[in-house]
Amino acid sequence: MTLHLVFSQQGLEDCLLRRHSKDPVVLLGDSTYALLQCDIECFVLSADATARGISDHGNNIRSIDYAGLVELTMAHNPVVSWAN
């Protein structure tokens, strides 16, 4: 499976058009603003969400730390970045 690292809201929109439904998605940076409207299961880097004042995310969002991000990148190949 491909791991999708998403860095912007536009990147998330582009990612969702192209990813396989079982591919994991990680919201990083400014893409964390999309948490309030995200309706897919995904991961969010907790430090990035906290830095943007976002603490409430739905049941379909799993919060991870940097160690969790490293684990995901080691477990998936390829890793694709979406930073539009």
mmCIF file of the N, C-alpha and C atoms, coordinates in Angstrom:
data_MODEL
# 
_entry.id   MODEL 
# 
loop_
_atom_site.group_PDB 
_atom_site.id 
_atom_site.type_symbol 
_atom_site.label_atom_id 
_atom_site.label_alt_id 
_atom_site.label_comp_id 
_atom_site.label_asym_id 
_atom_site.label_entity_id 
_atom_site.label_seq_id 
_atom_site.pdbx_PDB_ins_code 
_atom_site.Cartn_x 
_atom_site.Cartn_y 
_atom_site.Cartn_z 
_atom_site.occupancy 
_atom_site.B_iso_or_equiv 
_atom_site.pdbx_formal_charge 
_atom_site.auth_seq_id 
_atom_site.auth_comp_id 
_atom_site.auth_asym_id 
_atom_site.auth_atom_id 
_atom_site.pdbx_PDB_model_num 
ATOM 1   N N  . MET A 1 1  ? 0.825   -1.184 0.000  1.00 0.00 ? 1  MET A N  1 
ATOM 2   C CA . MET A 1 1  ? 0.000   0.000  0.000  1.00 0.00 ? 1  MET A CA 1 
ATOM 3   C C  . MET A 1 1  ? 0.874   1.253  0.000  1.00 0.00 ? 1  MET A C  1 
ATOM 4   N N  . THR A 1 2  ? 0.345   2.281  -0.596 1.00 0.00 ? 2  THR A N  1 
ATOM 5   C CA . THR A 1 2  ? 1.017   3.574  -0.646 1.00 0.00 ? 2  THR A CA 1 
ATOM 6   C C  . THR A 1 2  ? 0.620   4.398  0.569  1.00 0.00 ? 2  THR A C  1 
ATOM 7   N N  . LEU A 1 3  ? 1.597   5.051  1.185  1.00 0.00 ? 3  LEU A N  1 
ATOM 8   C CA . LEU A 1 3  ? 1.333   5.990  2.269  1.00 0.00 ? 3  LEU A CA 1 
ATOM 9   C C  . LEU A 1 3  ? 1.301   7.386  1.671  1.00 0.00 ? 3  LEU A C  1 
ATOM 10  N N  . HIS A 1 4  ? 0.264   8.146  1.974  1.00 0.00 ? 4  HIS A N  1 
ATOM 11  C CA . HIS A 1 4  ? 0.097   9.499  1.438  1.00 0.00 ? 4  HIS A CA 1 
ATOM 12  C C  . HIS A 1 4  ? 0.328   10.505 2.558  1.00 0.00 ? 4  HIS A C  1 
ATOM 13  N N  . LEU A 1 5  ? 1.358   11.344 2.399  1.00 0.00 ? 5  LEU A N  1 
ATOM 14  C CA . LEU A 1 5  ? 1.651   12.411 3.343  1.00 0.00 ? 5  LEU A CA 1 
ATOM 15  C C  . LEU A 1 5  ? 1.110   13.702 2.752  1.00 0.00 ? 5  LEU A C  1 
ATOM 16  N N  . VAL A 1 6  ? 0.151   14.308 3.427  1.00 0.00 ? 6  VAL A N  1 
ATOM 17  C CA . VAL A 1 6  ? -0.563  15.464 2.888  1.00 0.00 ? 6  VAL A CA 1 
ATOM 18  C C  . VAL A 1 6  ? -0.200  16.704 3.709  1.00 0.00 ? 6  VAL A C  1 
ATOM 19  N N  . PHE A 1 7  ? 0.234   17.765 2.998  1.00 0.00 ? 7  PHE A N  1 
ATOM 20  C CA . PHE A 1 7  ? 0.721   18.977 3.658  1.00 0.00 ? 7  PHE A CA 1 
ATOM 21  C C  . PHE A 1 7  ? -0.162  20.203 3.454  1.00 0.00 ? 7  PHE A C  1 
ATOM 22  N N  . SER A 1 8  ? -1.199  20.116 2.643  1.00 0.00 ? 8  SER A N  1 
ATOM 23  C CA . SER A 1 8  ? -2.066  21.272 2.389  1.00 0.00 ? 8  SER A CA 1 
ATOM 24  C C  . SER A 1 8  ? -3.479  20.783 2.101  1.00 0.00 ? 8  SER A C  1 
ATOM 25  N N  . GLN A 1 9  ? -4.433  21.693 2.193  1.00 0.00 ? 9  GLN A N  1 
ATOM 26  C CA . GLN A 1 9  ? -5.812  21.319 1.903  1.00 0.00 ? 9  GLN A CA 1 
ATOM 27  C C  . GLN A 1 9  ? -5.975  20.962 0.426  1.00 0.00 ? 9  GLN A C  1 
ATOM 28  N N  . GLN A 1 10 ? -5.300  21.699 -0.461 1.00 0.00 ? 10 GLN A N  1 
ATOM 29  C CA . GLN A 1 10 ? -5.354  21.362 -1.884 1.00 0.00 ? 10 GLN A CA 1 
ATOM 30  C C  . GLN A 1 10 ? -4.700  20.003 -2.128 1.00 0.00 ? 10 GLN A C  1 
ATOM 31  N N  . GLY A 1 11 ? -3.613  19.731 -1.410 1.00 0.00 ? 11 GLY A N  1 
ATOM 32  C CA . GLY A 1 11 ? -2.968  18.429 -1.512 1.00 0.00 ? 11 GLY A CA 1 
ATOM 33  C C  . GLY A 1 11 ? -3.897  17.303 -1.097 1.00 0.00 ? 11 GLY A C  1 
ATOM 34  N N  . LEU A 1 12 ? -4.716  17.544 -0.067 1.00 0.00 ? 12 LEU A N  1 
ATOM 35  C CA . LEU A 1 12 ? -5.676  16.530 0.362  1.00 0.00 ? 12 LEU A CA 1 
ATOM 36  C C  . LEU A 1 12 ? -6.713  16.273 -0.720 1.00 0.00 ? 12 LEU A C  1 
ATOM 37  N N  . GLU A 1 13 ? -7.222  17.334 -1.323 1.00 0.00 ? 13 GLU A N  1 
ATOM 38  C CA . GLU A 1 13 ? -8.201  17.162 -2.397 1.00 0.00 ? 13 GLU A CA 1 
ATOM 39  C C  . GLU A 1 13 ? -7.610  16.354 -3.547 1.00 0.00 ? 13 GLU A C  1 
ATOM 40  N N  . ASP A 1 14 ? -6.376  16.674 -3.946 1.00 0.00 ? 14 ASP A N  1 
ATOM 41  C CA . ASP A 1 14 ? -5.722  15.940 -5.030 1.00 0.00 ? 14 ASP A CA 1 
ATOM 42  C C  . ASP A 1 14 ? -5.454  14.492 -4.645 1.00 0.00 ? 14 ASP A C  1 
ATOM 43  N N  . CYS A 1 15 ? -5.021  14.283 -3.418 1.00 0.00 ? 15 CYS A N  1 
ATOM 44  C CA . CYS A 1 15 ? -4.753  12.933 -2.921 1.00 0.00 ? 15 CYS A CA 1 
ATOM 45  C C  . CYS A 1 15 ? -6.009  12.077 -2.964 1.00 0.00 ? 15 CYS A C  1 
ATOM 46  N N  . LEU A 1 16 ? -7.117  12.622 -2.483 1.00 0.00 ? 16 LEU A N  1 
ATOM 47  C CA . LEU A 1 16 ? -8.353  11.847 -2.413 1.00 0.00 ? 16 LEU A CA 1 
ATOM 48  C C  . LEU A 1 16 ? -8.868  11.453 -3.786 1.00 0.00 ? 16 LEU A C  1 
ATOM 49  N N  . LEU A 1 17 ? -8.516  12.204 -4.805 1.00 0.00 ? 17 LEU A N  1 
ATOM 50  C CA . LEU A 1 17 ? -8.922  11.864 -6.165 1.00 0.00 ? 17 LEU A CA 1 
ATOM 51  C C  . LEU A 1 17 ? -8.117  10.695 -6.734 1.00 0.00 ? 17 LEU A C  1 
ATOM 52  N N  . ARG A 1 18 ? -6.933  10.468 -6.198 1.00 0.00 ? 18 ARG A N  1 
ATOM 53  C CA . ARG A 1 18 ? -6.010  9.513  -6.811 1.00 0.00 ? 18 ARG A CA 1 
ATOM 54  C C  . ARG A 1 18 ? -5.642  8.303  -5.957 1.00 0.00 ? 18 ARG A C  1 
ATOM 55  N N  . ARG A 1 19 ? -5.884  8.361  -4.681 1.00 0.00 ? 19 ARG A N  1 
ATOM 56  C CA . ARG A 1 19 ? -5.436  7.265  -3.823 1.00 0.00 ? 19 ARG A CA 1 
ATOM 57  C C  . ARG A 1 19 ? -6.397  6.076  -3.889 1.00 0.00 ? 19 ARG A C  1 
ATOM 58  N N  . HIS A 1 20 ? -5.881  4.925  -3.556 1.00 0.00 ? 20 HIS A N  1 
ATOM 59  C CA . HIS A 1 20 ? -6.710  3.730  -3.386 1.00 0.00 ? 20 HIS A CA 1 
ATOM 60  C C  . HIS A 1 20 ? -7.397  3.845  -2.034 1.00 0.00 ? 20 HIS A C  1 
ATOM 61  N N  . SER A 1 21 ? -8.597  3.381  -1.923 1.00 0.00 ? 21 SER A N  1 
ATOM 62  C CA . SER A 1 21 ? -9.383  3.569  -0.695 1.00 0.00 ? 21 SER A CA 1 
ATOM 63  C C  . SER A 1 21 ? -8.744  2.949  0.549  1.00 0.00 ? 21 SER A C  1 
ATOM 64  N N  . LYS A 1 22 ? -7.882  1.975  0.381  1.00 0.00 ? 22 LYS A N  1 
ATOM 65  C CA . LYS A 1 22 ? -7.238  1.338  1.531  1.00 0.00 ? 22 LYS A CA 1 
ATOM 66  C C  . LYS A 1 22 ? -5.899  1.976  1.892  1.00 0.00 ? 22 LYS A C  1 
ATOM 67  N N  . ASP A 1 23 ? -5.417  2.914  1.069  1.00 0.00 ? 23 ASP A N  1 
ATOM 68  C CA . ASP A 1 23 ? -4.147  3.577  1.345  1.00 0.00 ? 23 ASP A CA 1 
ATOM 69  C C  . ASP A 1 23 ? -4.280  4.518  2.536  1.00 0.00 ? 23 ASP A C  1 
ATOM 70  N N  . PRO A 1 24 ? -3.337  4.444  3.488  1.00 0.00 ? 24 PRO A N  1 
ATOM 71  C CA . PRO A 1 24 ? -3.394  5.359  4.629  1.00 0.00 ? 24 PRO A CA 1 
ATOM 72  C C  . PRO A 1 24 ? -2.985  6.779  4.226  1.00 0.00 ? 24 PRO A C  1 
ATOM 73  N N  . VAL A 1 25 ? -3.601  7.760  4.894  1.00 0.00 ? 25 VAL A N  1 
ATOM 74  C CA . VAL A 1 25 ? -3.346  9.176  4.656  1.00 0.00 ? 25 VAL A CA 1 
ATOM 75  C C  . VAL A 1 25 ? -2.929  9.797  5.987  1.00 0.00 ? 25 VAL A C  1 
ATOM 76  N N  . VAL A 1 26 ? -1.865  10.616 5.950  1.00 0.00 ? 26 VAL A N  1 
ATOM 77  C CA . VAL A 1 26 ? -1.422  11.340 7.135  1.00 0.00 ? 26 VAL A CA 1 
ATOM 78  C C  . VAL A 1 26 ? -1.539  12.834 6.852  1.00 0.00 ? 26 VAL A C  1 
ATOM 79  N N  . LEU A 1 27 ? -2.267  13.547 7.714  1.00 0.00 ? 27 LEU A N  1 
ATOM 80  C CA . LEU A 1 27 ? -2.394  14.992 7.590  1.00 0.00 ? 27 LEU A CA 1 
ATOM 81  C C  . LEU A 1 27 ? -1.286  15.657 8.394  1.00 0.00 ? 27 LEU A C  1 
ATOM 82  N N  . LEU A 1 28 ? -0.528  16.518 7.697  1.00 0.00 ? 28 LEU A N  1 
ATOM 83  C CA . LEU A 1 28 ? 0.603   17.215 8.298  1.00 0.00 ? 28 LEU A CA 1 
ATOM 84  C C  . LEU A 1 28 ? 0.501   18.700 7.967  1.00 0.00 ? 28 LEU A C  1 
ATOM 85  N N  . GLY A 1 29 ? 1.164   19.532 8.750  1.00 0.00 ? 29 GLY A N  1 
ATOM 86  C CA . GLY A 1 29 ? 1.208   20.958 8.432  1.00 0.00 ? 29 GLY A CA 1 
ATOM 87  C C  . GLY A 1 29 ? -0.182  21.554 8.322  1.00 0.00 ? 29 GLY A C  1 
ATOM 88  N N  . ASP A 1 30 ? -0.359  22.398 7.293  1.00 0.00 ? 30 ASP A N  1 
ATOM 89  C CA . ASP A 1 30 ? -1.636  23.094 7.113  1.00 0.00 ? 30 ASP A CA 1 
ATOM 90  C C  . ASP A 1 30 ? -2.790  22.182 6.712  1.00 0.00 ? 30 ASP A C  1 
ATOM 91  N N  . SER A 1 31 ? -2.509  20.969 6.297  1.00 0.00 ? 31 SER A N  1 
ATOM 92  C CA . SER A 1 31 ? -3.623  20.069 5.957  1.00 0.00 ? 31 SER A CA 1 
ATOM 93  C C  . SER A 1 31 ? -4.427  19.693 7.189  1.00 0.00 ? 31 SER A C  1 
ATOM 94  N N  . THR A 1 32 ? -3.870  19.907 8.378  1.00 0.00 ? 32 THR A N  1 
ATOM 95  C CA . THR A 1 32 ? -4.616  19.586 9.593  1.00 0.00 ? 32 THR A CA 1 
ATOM 96  C C  . THR A 1 32 ? -5.873  20.442 9.732  1.00 0.00 ? 32 THR A C  1 
ATOM 97  N N  . TYR A 1 33 ? -5.927  21.595 9.069  1.00 0.00 ? 33 TYR A N  1 
ATOM 98  C CA . TYR A 1 33 ? -7.145  22.411 9.088  1.00 0.00 ? 33 TYR A CA 1 
ATOM 99  C C  . TYR A 1 33 ? -8.332  21.655 8.487  1.00 0.00 ? 33 TYR A C  1 
ATOM 100 N N  . ALA A 1 34 ? -8.047  20.667 7.653  1.00 0.00 ? 34 ALA A N  1 
ATOM 101 C CA . ALA A 1 34 ? -9.113  19.881 7.015  1.00 0.00 ? 34 ALA A CA 1 
ATOM 102 C C  . ALA A 1 34 ? -9.747  18.874 7.972  1.00 0.00 ? 34 ALA A C  1 
ATOM 103 N N  . LEU A 1 35 ? -9.219  18.743 9.177  1.00 0.00 ? 35 LEU A N  1 
ATOM 104 C CA . LEU A 1 35 ? -9.758  17.778 10.134 1.00 0.00 ? 35 LEU A CA 1 
ATOM 105 C C  . LEU A 1 35 ? -11.233 17.995 10.416 1.00 0.00 ? 35 LEU A C  1 
ATOM 106 N N  . LEU A 1 36 ? -11.649 19.232 10.418 1.00 0.00 ? 36 LEU A N  1 
ATOM 107 C CA . LEU A 1 36 ? -13.029 19.539 10.760 1.00 0.00 ? 36 LEU A CA 1 
ATOM 108 C C  . LEU A 1 36 ? -14.010 19.066 9.706  1.00 0.00 ? 36 LEU A C  1 
ATOM 109 N N  . GLN A 1 37 ? -13.525 18.840 8.487  1.00 0.00 ? 37 GLN A N  1 
ATOM 110 C CA . GLN A 1 37 ? -14.412 18.409 7.412  1.00 0.00 ? 37 GLN A CA 1 
ATOM 111 C C  . GLN A 1 37 ? -13.999 17.077 6.791  1.00 0.00 ? 37 GLN A C  1 
ATOM 112 N N  . CYS A 1 38 ? -13.019 16.433 7.369  1.00 0.00 ? 38 CYS A N  1 
ATOM 113 C CA . CYS A 1 38 ? -12.495 15.187 6.817  1.00 0.00 ? 38 CYS A CA 1 
ATOM 114 C C  . CYS A 1 38 ? -13.448 14.038 7.145  1.00 0.00 ? 38 CYS A C  1 
ATOM 115 N N  . ASP A 1 39 ? -13.846 13.295 6.124  1.00 0.00 ? 39 ASP A N  1 
ATOM 116 C CA . ASP A 1 39 ? -14.779 12.187 6.349  1.00 0.00 ? 39 ASP A CA 1 
ATOM 117 C C  . ASP A 1 39 ? -14.170 10.836 5.995  1.00 0.00 ? 39 ASP A C  1 
ATOM 118 N N  . ILE A 1 40 ? -12.851 10.774 5.917  1.00 0.00 ? 40 ILE A N  1 
ATOM 119 C CA . ILE A 1 40 ? -12.174 9.502  5.682  1.00 0.00 ? 40 ILE A CA 1 
ATOM 120 C C  . ILE A 1 40 ? -11.399 9.129  6.939  1.00 0.00 ? 40 ILE A C  1 
ATOM 121 N N  . GLU A 1 41 ? -11.066 7.859  7.045  1.00 0.00 ? 41 GLU A N  1 
ATOM 122 C CA . GLU A 1 41 ? -10.178 7.446  8.120  1.00 0.00 ? 41 GLU A CA 1 
ATOM 123 C C  . GLU A 1 41 ? -8.773  7.886  7.756  1.00 0.00 ? 41 GLU A C  1 
ATOM 124 N N  . CYS A 1 42 ? -8.110  8.575  8.678  1.00 0.00 ? 42 CYS A N  1 
ATOM 125 C CA . CYS A 1 42 ? -6.742  9.014  8.405  1.00 0.00 ? 42 CYS A CA 1 
ATOM 126 C C  . CYS A 1 42 ? -6.012  9.259  9.713  1.00 0.00 ? 42 CYS A C  1 
ATOM 127 N N  . PHE A 1 43 ? -4.746  9.600  9.575  1.00 0.00 ? 43 PHE A N  1 
ATOM 128 C CA . PHE A 1 43 ? -3.885  9.925  10.705 1.00 0.00 ? 43 PHE A CA 1 
ATOM 129 C C  . PHE A 1 43 ? -3.617  11.422 10.682 1.00 0.00 ? 43 PHE A C  1 
ATOM 130 N N  . VAL A 1 44 ? -3.318  11.980 11.846 1.00 0.00 ? 44 VAL A N  1 
ATOM 131 C CA . VAL A 1 44 ? -2.893  13.376 11.925 1.00 0.00 ? 44 VAL A CA 1 
ATOM 132 C C  . VAL A 1 44 ? -1.694  13.445 12.868 1.00 0.00 ? 44 VAL A C  1 
ATOM 133 N N  . LEU A 1 45 ? -0.695  14.212 12.473 1.00 0.00 ? 45 LEU A N  1 
ATOM 134 C CA . LEU A 1 45 ? 0.452   14.422 13.350 1.00 0.00 ? 45 LEU A CA 1 
ATOM 135 C C  . LEU A 1 45 ? 0.000   15.356 14.471 1.00 0.00 ? 45 LEU A C  1 
ATOM 136 N N  . SER A 1 46 ? -0.010  14.851 15.680 1.00 0.00 ? 46 SER A N  1 
ATOM 137 C CA . SER A 1 46 ? -0.578  15.590 16.811 1.00 0.00 ? 46 SER A CA 1 
ATOM 138 C C  . SER A 1 46 ? 0.120   16.926 17.031 1.00 0.00 ? 46 SER A C  1 
ATOM 139 N N  . ALA A 1 47 ? 1.423   17.000 16.846 1.00 0.00 ? 47 ALA A N  1 
ATOM 140 C CA . ALA A 1 47 ? 2.149   18.259 17.045 1.00 0.00 ? 47 ALA A CA 1 
ATOM 141 C C  . ALA A 1 47 ? 1.682   19.332 16.065 1.00 0.00 ? 47 ALA A C  1 
ATOM 142 N N  . ASP A 1 48 ? 1.388   18.938 14.823 1.00 0.00 ? 48 ASP A N  1 
ATOM 143 C CA . ASP A 1 48 ? 0.926   19.909 13.828 1.00 0.00 ? 48 ASP A CA 1 
ATOM 144 C C  . ASP A 1 48 ? -0.489  20.391 14.132 1.00 0.00 ? 48 ASP A C  1 
ATOM 145 N N  . ALA A 1 49 ? -1.351  19.493 14.575 1.00 0.00 ? 49 ALA A N  1 
ATOM 146 C CA . ALA A 1 49 ? -2.717  19.892 14.934 1.00 0.00 ? 49 ALA A CA 1 
ATOM 147 C C  . ALA A 1 49 ? -2.688  20.815 16.145 1.00 0.00 ? 49 ALA A C  1 
ATOM 148 N N  . THR A 1 50 ? -1.906  20.481 17.135 1.00 0.00 ? 50 THR A N  1 
ATOM 149 C CA . THR A 1 50 ? -1.805  21.306 18.339 1.00 0.00 ? 50 THR A CA 1 
ATOM 150 C C  . THR A 1 50 ? -1.250  22.687 18.018 1.00 0.00 ? 50 THR A C  1 
ATOM 151 N N  . ALA A 1 51 ? -0.243  22.750 17.157 1.00 0.00 ? 51 ALA A N  1 
ATOM 152 C CA . ALA A 1 51 ? 0.359   24.032 16.775 1.00 0.00 ? 51 ALA A CA 1 
ATOM 153 C C  . ALA A 1 51 ? -0.642  24.944 16.087 1.00 0.00 ? 51 ALA A C  1 
ATOM 154 N N  . ARG A 1 52 ? -1.676  24.366 15.491 1.00 0.00 ? 52 ARG A N  1 
ATOM 155 C CA . ARG A 1 52 ? -2.695  25.150 14.789 1.00 0.00 ? 52 ARG A CA 1 
ATOM 156 C C  . ARG A 1 52 ? -3.967  25.311 15.613 1.00 0.00 ? 52 ARG A C  1 
ATOM 157 N N  . GLY A 1 53 ? -3.912  24.921 16.878 1.00 0.00 ? 53 GLY A N  1 
ATOM 158 C CA . GLY A 1 53 ? -5.051  25.097 17.776 1.00 0.00 ? 53 GLY A CA 1 
ATOM 159 C C  . GLY A 1 53 ? -6.197  24.148 17.508 1.00 0.00 ? 53 GLY A C  1 
ATOM 160 N N  . ILE A 1 54 ? -5.909  23.012 16.888 1.00 0.00 ? 54 ILE A N  1 
ATOM 161 C CA . ILE A 1 54 ? -6.953  22.040 16.561 1.00 0.00 ? 54 ILE A CA 1 
ATOM 162 C C  . ILE A 1 54 ? -6.826  20.868 17.524 1.00 0.00 ? 54 ILE A C  1 
ATOM 163 N N  . SER A 1 55 ? -7.813  20.740 18.377 1.00 0.00 ? 55 SER A N  1 
ATOM 164 C CA . SER A 1 55 ? -7.765  19.642 19.346 1.00 0.00 ? 55 SER A CA 1 
ATOM 165 C C  . SER A 1 55 ? -8.922  18.672 19.167 1.00 0.00 ? 55 SER A C  1 
ATOM 166 N N  . ASP A 1 56 ? -9.944  19.100 18.476 1.00 0.00 ? 56 ASP A N  1 
ATOM 167 C CA . ASP A 1 56 ? -11.121 18.256 18.290 1.00 0.00 ? 56 ASP A CA 1 
ATOM 168 C C  . ASP A 1 56 ? -11.095 17.656 16.895 1.00 0.00 ? 56 ASP A C  1 
ATOM 169 N N  . HIS A 1 57 ? -10.931 16.359 16.834 1.00 0.00 ? 57 HIS A N  1 
ATOM 170 C CA . HIS A 1 57 ? -11.030 15.676 15.551 1.00 0.00 ? 57 HIS A CA 1 
ATOM 171 C C  . HIS A 1 57 ? -11.875 14.437 15.727 1.00 0.00 ? 57 HIS A C  1 
ATOM 172 N N  . GLY A 1 58 ? -12.553 14.070 14.662 1.00 0.00 ? 58 GLY A N  1 
ATOM 173 C CA . GLY A 1 58 ? -13.550 13.009 14.706 1.00 0.00 ? 58 GLY A CA 1 
ATOM 174 C C  . GLY A 1 58 ? -13.006 11.647 15.069 1.00 0.00 ? 58 GLY A C  1 
ATOM 175 N N  . ASN A 1 59 ? -13.920 10.717 15.221 1.00 0.00 ? 59 ASN A N  1 
ATOM 176 C CA . ASN A 1 59 ? -13.569 9.341  15.574 1.00 0.00 ? 59 ASN A CA 1 
ATOM 177 C C  . ASN A 1 59 ? -12.792 8.636  14.478 1.00 0.00 ? 59 ASN A C  1 
ATOM 178 N N  . ASN A 1 60 ? -12.889 9.142  13.247 1.00 0.00 ? 60 ASN A N  1 
ATOM 179 C CA . ASN A 1 60 ? -12.196 8.502  12.134 1.00 0.00 ? 60 ASN A CA 1 
ATOM 180 C C  . ASN A 1 60 ? -10.755 8.980  11.986 1.00 0.00 ? 60 ASN A C  1 
ATOM 181 N N  . ILE A 1 61 ? -10.312 9.866  12.884 1.00 0.00 ? 61 ILE A N  1 
ATOM 182 C CA . ILE A 1 61 ? -8.964  10.424 12.827 1.00 0.00 ? 61 ILE A CA 1 
ATOM 183 C C  . ILE A 1 61 ? -8.139  9.849  13.967 1.00 0.00 ? 61 ILE A C  1 
ATOM 184 N N  . ARG A 1 62 ? -6.995  9.312  13.624 1.00 0.00 ? 62 ARG A N  1 
ATOM 185 C CA . ARG A 1 62 ? -6.097  8.755  14.643 1.00 0.00 ? 62 ARG A CA 1 
ATOM 186 C C  . ARG A 1 62 ? -4.899  9.676  14.799 1.00 0.00 ? 62 ARG A C  1 
ATOM 187 N N  . SER A 1 63 ? -4.679  10.164 15.985 1.00 0.00 ? 63 SER A N  1 
ATOM 188 C CA . SER A 1 63 ? -3.566  11.058 16.279 1.00 0.00 ? 63 SER A CA 1 
ATOM 189 C C  . SER A 1 63 ? -2.286  10.248 16.467 1.00 0.00 ? 63 SER A C  1 
ATOM 190 N N  . ILE A 1 64 ? -1.194  10.702 15.837 1.00 0.00 ? 64 ILE A N  1 
ATOM 191 C CA . ILE A 1 64 ? 0.093   10.020 15.978 1.00 0.00 ? 64 ILE A CA 1 
ATOM 192 C C  . ILE A 1 64 ? 1.177   11.039 16.326 1.00 0.00 ? 64 ILE A C  1 
ATOM 193 N N  . ASP A 1 65 ? 2.261   10.553 16.903 1.00 0.00 ? 65 ASP A N  1 
ATOM 194 C CA . ASP A 1 65 ? 3.419   11.395 17.176 1.00 0.00 ? 65 ASP A CA 1 
ATOM 195 C C  . ASP A 1 65 ? 4.484   11.125 16.118 1.00 0.00 ? 65 ASP A C  1 
ATOM 196 N N  . TYR A 1 66 ? 5.660   11.728 16.275 1.00 0.00 ? 66 TYR A N  1 
ATOM 197 C CA . TYR A 1 66 ? 6.706   11.554 15.265 1.00 0.00 ? 66 TYR A CA 1 
ATOM 198 C C  . TYR A 1 66 ? 7.162   10.100 15.141 1.00 0.00 ? 66 TYR A C  1 
ATOM 199 N N  . ALA A 1 67 ? 7.205   9.386  16.258 1.00 0.00 ? 67 ALA A N  1 
ATOM 200 C CA . ALA A 1 67 ? 7.581   7.965  16.212 1.00 0.00 ? 67 ALA A CA 1 
ATOM 201 C C  . ALA A 1 67 ? 6.559   7.172  15.397 1.00 0.00 ? 67 ALA A C  1 
ATOM 202 N N  . GLY A 1 68 ? 5.287   7.497  15.557 1.00 0.00 ? 68 GLY A N  1 
ATOM 203 C CA . GLY A 1 68 ? 4.240   6.833  14.769 1.00 0.00 ? 68 GLY A CA 1 
ATOM 204 C C  . GLY A 1 68 ? 4.363   7.141  13.293 1.00 0.00 ? 68 GLY A C  1 
ATOM 205 N N  . LEU A 1 69 ? 4.752   8.369  12.967 1.00 0.00 ? 69 LEU A N  1 
ATOM 206 C CA . LEU A 1 69 ? 4.963   8.744  11.567 1.00 0.00 ? 69 LEU A CA 1 
ATOM 207 C C  . LEU A 1 69 ? 6.115   7.945  10.966 1.00 0.00 ? 69 LEU A C  1 
ATOM 208 N N  . VAL A 1 70 ? 7.181   7.790  11.720 1.00 0.00 ? 70 VAL A N  1 
ATOM 209 C CA . VAL A 1 70 ? 8.320   6.994  11.247 1.00 0.00 ? 70 VAL A CA 1 
ATOM 210 C C  . VAL A 1 70 ? 7.894   5.543  11.023 1.00 0.00 ? 70 VAL A C  1 
ATOM 211 N N  . GLU A 1 71 ? 7.124   4.989  11.943 1.00 0.00 ? 71 GLU A N  1 
ATOM 212 C CA . GLU A 1 71 ? 6.642   3.613  11.790 1.00 0.00 ? 71 GLU A CA 1 
ATOM 213 C C  . GLU A 1 71 ? 5.820   3.446  10.517 1.00 0.00 ? 71 GLU A C  1 
ATOM 214 N N  . LEU A 1 72 ? 4.935   4.408  10.259 1.00 0.00 ? 72 LEU A N  1 
ATOM 215 C CA . LEU A 1 72 ? 4.121   4.334  9.043  1.00 0.00 ? 72 LEU A CA 1 
ATOM 216 C C  . LEU A 1 72 ? 4.989   4.400  7.786  1.00 0.00 ? 72 LEU A C  1 
ATOM 217 N N  . THR A 1 73 ? 5.972   5.281  7.778  1.00 0.00 ? 73 THR A N  1 
ATOM 218 C CA . THR A 1 73 ? 6.810   5.406  6.580  1.00 0.00 ? 73 THR A CA 1 
ATOM 219 C C  . THR A 1 73 ? 7.667   4.157  6.373  1.00 0.00 ? 73 THR A C  1 
ATOM 220 N N  . MET A 1 74 ? 8.064   3.515  7.455  1.00 0.00 ? 74 MET A N  1 
ATOM 221 C CA . MET A 1 74 ? 8.857   2.287  7.332  1.00 0.00 ? 74 MET A CA 1 
ATOM 222 C C  . MET A 1 74 ? 8.004   1.106  6.870  1.00 0.00 ? 74 MET A C  1 
ATOM 223 N N  . ALA A 1 75 ? 6.710   1.143  7.158  1.00 0.00 ? 75 ALA A N  1 
ATOM 224 C CA . ALA A 1 75 ? 5.824   0.025  6.855  1.00 0.00 ? 75 ALA A CA 1 
ATOM 225 C C  . ALA A 1 75 ? 5.195   0.107  5.467  1.00 0.00 ? 75 ALA A C  1 
ATOM 226 N N  . HIS A 1 76 ? 5.360   1.233  4.767  1.00 0.00 ? 76 HIS A N  1 
ATOM 227 C CA . HIS A 1 76 ? 4.692   1.410  3.479  1.00 0.00 ? 76 HIS A CA 1 
ATOM 228 C C  . HIS A 1 76 ? 5.684   1.802  2.390  1.00 0.00 ? 76 HIS A C  1 
ATOM 229 N N  . ASN A 1 77 ? 5.414   1.303  1.211  1.00 0.00 ? 77 ASN A N  1 
ATOM 230 C CA . ASN A 1 77 ? 6.224   1.634  0.046  1.00 0.00 ? 77 ASN A CA 1 
ATOM 231 C C  . ASN A 1 77 ? 5.336   1.586  -1.170 1.00 0.00 ? 77 ASN A C  1 
ATOM 232 N N  . PRO A 1 78 ? 5.248   2.659  -1.913 1.00 0.00 ? 78 PRO A N  1 
ATOM 233 C CA . PRO A 1 78 ? 5.967   3.927  -1.808 1.00 0.00 ? 78 PRO A CA 1 
ATOM 234 C C  . PRO A 1 78 ? 5.279   4.878  -0.837 1.00 0.00 ? 78 PRO A C  1 
ATOM 235 N N  . VAL A 1 79 ? 5.981   5.994  -0.572 1.00 0.00 ? 79 VAL A N  1 
ATOM 236 C CA . VAL A 1 79 ? 5.439   7.099  0.199  1.00 0.00 ? 79 VAL A CA 1 
ATOM 237 C C  . VAL A 1 79 ? 5.330   8.282  -0.739 1.00 0.00 ? 79 VAL A C  1 
ATOM 238 N N  . VAL A 1 80 ? 4.130   8.867  -0.814 1.00 0.00 ? 80 VAL A N  1 
ATOM 239 C CA . VAL A 1 80 ? 3.874   9.974  -1.733 1.00 0.00 ? 80 VAL A CA 1 
ATOM 240 C C  . VAL A 1 80 ? 3.536   11.222 -0.918 1.00 0.00 ? 80 VAL A C  1 
ATOM 241 N N  . SER A 1 81 ? 4.133   12.362 -1.286 1.00 0.00 ? 81 SER A N  1 
ATOM 242 C CA . SER A 1 81 ? 3.853   13.635 -0.627 1.00 0.00 ? 81 SER A CA 1 
ATOM 243 C C  . SER A 1 81 ? 2.940   14.478 -1.496 1.00 0.00 ? 81 SER A C  1 
ATOM 244 N N  . TRP A 1 82 ? 1.972   15.126 -0.846 1.00 0.00 ? 82 TRP A N  1 
ATOM 245 C CA . TRP A 1 82 ? 1.028   16.021 -1.522 1.00 0.00 ? 82 TRP A CA 1 
ATOM 246 C C  . TRP A 1 82 ? 1.168   17.386 -0.874 1.00 0.00 ? 82 TRP A C  1 
ATOM 247 N N  . ALA A 1 83 ? 1.803   18.307 -1.575 1.00 0.00 ? 83 ALA A N  1 
ATOM 248 C CA . ALA A 1 83 ? 2.084   19.618 -0.995 1.00 0.00 ? 83 ALA A CA 1 
ATOM 249 C C  . ALA A 1 83 ? 1.621   20.761 -1.898 1.00 0.00 ? 83 ALA A C  1 
ATOM 250 N N  . ASN A 1 84 ? 0.640   20.546 -2.727 1.00 0.00 ? 84 ASN A N  1 
ATOM 251 C CA . ASN A 1 84 ? 0.186   21.576 -3.654 1.00 0.00 ? 84 ASN A CA 1 
ATOM 252 C C  . ASN A 1 84 ? -0.146  22.844 -2.927 1.00 0.00 ? 84 ASN A C  1 
# 
